[in-house]
Amino acid sequence: MKQNPIVIIVVMIAMAYAFYMIPQLSQKAQTRYSYEHYSEFYKDFTGNNIEEVTLVNRERAEGKFRVGAKQPYETFSVTIPSDEALAVKLVAVAPEGTKVGTSTGGWSEKLLMAALNIFPFLIIIVIFYLFLMRQMRASGGQALSFGRSQAKMLADNFPRVTFDDVAGMEEVKEELQEVVAFLREPEKFRALGAKIPRGVLLLGPPGCGKTLLARAVAGEAGVDFFYMSGSDFVEMFVGVGASRVRDLFEQAKENRPAIIFIDELDAVGRLRGAGLGGGHDEREQTLNALLVEMDGFDPNDDIILLSATNRPDVLDPALLRPGRFDRHIVVPNPNVAEREAILRIYAEDKPIGEEVDLKMLARRTAGFSGADIENLVNEAALLAARRDKEAVEMVEFDEAIERVIAGPERKSRVMKEEERKVLAYHEAGHGLVGSLLPDFDRTYKVTILPRGQTLGYTISLPEDDRYLMSRTEMLHHMIQALGGRAAEEIVIGDVTTGAANDLEKVSDIARAMVTEYGMSEDLGPLTYGKKHGPVFLARDLSEERNYSEDVAKRIDAEVRRIIEECYERAKQIISERRETLDKLVEALLEKETLNREEVEAIINTGQLPAEDEEPAKDGPAESVTTVADEPADQAGPEAMPPGLPDPQRP
């Protein structure tokens, strides 16, 4: 760490003062007598033990005291009575050879003593000043400006992003272009009596592009743009957040029309009164100041507040009412066309191989957010660089998809042959059951190579975007997830801990079917229970039970029945295609990884495809013979939030 030379010099001077000057002065300031013992001094003086004495300003007596032959004397200083004739009296009684004198004390001595007394305090002040200046330089000169806003104003050197750089989300960009148009031409709207929304709130999952859209608004607006994070408001000092809110709007008023962007609004806009205990809540005072500035006594018509959050459920209702954040824009994850456009944007500045099909990659990345796609392209480029390639090829993109979903590969993990065989049957069970179920996501890859936190995994990716999931599809997900445990029980004759993640996922799906989606014939189309918890913890910690103990038993019995039926279905498929399962395991133990074409070839023909055979293109798996579902599993579609299925973890 580089030290300031001034600090080093000050420390050296202080050390010299401590080790040299102070002992010298302390020797002169040694006091053998005190005022209470003046009589003893007088006794020694008349007893010829004092060799020399000097009376200084009628305040003290200094001199030499005889102590012996080896050390003739030592200095002393004693306070004396304030008597004008004391010197004359001492001379009158002084023994022969004792010198008595007087002194008024020179200015040099007084200044020296005063300087020596003040010097330690000066050292402390100088060190504090240097420390304060260093902190001010580190904080950009705002060490003492606690109440000033930390917002940054968009400068010309800021990387310019426009709506052309944002792929897809046409409806969202159209809404935001209206905000930009109002700030550019407010008269056109005011002539019709229209008022632009005071606040615009961008809602969406993490990584969907909310902050990127805000940067695009800044690039398109052509007006002053202030941006900061919600956490920048809240400090350890009471009242600092509210002061910063007021200062932020004052800056915006001086530069109106203007846009203020607050990222991660939930850091400051959480529901008031959700904390534990009493006392002053700095965050609540900051939120109160923000509410007043947005729609208080003095409205700001030319200032638009743009914010982003992925937790709208924890925001205070007063913040979301009309007049404040009265326009809520949902920014969803991209669909297949938007994913292809995003892939083209991020692949534009990278050398991509001619065989890379971005449209196929877009179909394989269902459920990916914009940030996931950016990470995918970057991981593929890193893999190509490690392999000393001049272009990023399809094999790097395929492996990058696995890295995003399951994590990096762990090649150093060494397994026993028995465990490796059990793992192969587990993953082959997932792949076989998933491939034979009708209308189920196609098996993308089966591997027994450890990756991330998994020992092996089976990935089934949807072919297109889905926004609804039927009861049958949910049952198929459960059957496929239980295929690994079914294979272990049938072939090995025992079960392992490898199905822990599968059982957890299956239990969650079955309970949601019964209590949330009304997919139980016994309990009917009702919702049971309501999850809730303290908002400041951002988690559902408890469940409100609005049903009786008898209904709770029926819920547990129905969940158990659904899971057992799915498990029996998985065991039935494994038993009927036991020979195919053994061939999948044999190929897995040999190659360790099987792709979609190889899995389908083994299921249909019983052997791996020839090496010179052209891989099949992505499309419906018409060649795979599926196993028809039993009539009891048929049901109409019910709403369920879509999501990317997790890789099966043993």
Summary of the structure (lengths in Angstrom):
residues: 650
radius of gyration: 41.1
end to end distance: 48.5
largest distance: 134.0
contacts: 1898
relative contact order: 0.07
helix: 49%
strand: 13%
